[in-house]
Amino acid sequence: MRISDALISEADLASRLRLAVTRLARRLRQQAAAESEVSPSQLSTLASVDRLGPITLGDLAAVERVQPPTMTRIVGVLEEAGLVSRAVDERDRRVAHVQTTVAGRRFLERSRGRKDAYLSSRVRTLDPDDRAVLARAAVILEHLLEGDSL
């Protein structure tokens, strides 16, 4: 670490982190988009359903921080593509639970695999000290996100 890096203000660090994370997220989205027409919102929703499902549309809308009508449209597209299925709750027929299909899980695996391969190829170019710093940074970033519902 350079002396100037240690003296950076919290506001400047936050700004640099935001920009780097945003650019990295964009590059990873581009890797995911290589295969399909699934939008970033649809991919995020599919990942949430896979992680949390079966889940109600209302709960899914809250997790994804969108309005229920928006979530209904997103899930409709995913369902039409065969990536999720919707089942009506037997106790309350007004409620539907969404879960990932086998095709949806395979889609996520391919998407994650492409993103991981891209990032791995970039990390491979770094020297061992920089990789160690990134490993520590990953732990710190995970700590920053603890308790965040995103």
Secondary structure, 3 states (H helix, E strand, C coil): CCHHHHCCCHHHHHHHHHHHHHHHHHHHHHHHCCCCCCCHHHHHHHHHHHHHCCEEHHHHHHHHCCCHHHHHHHHHHHHHCCCEEEEECCCCCCCEEEEECHHHHHHHHHHHHHHHHHHHHHHCCCCHHHHHHHHHHHHHHHHHHCCCCC
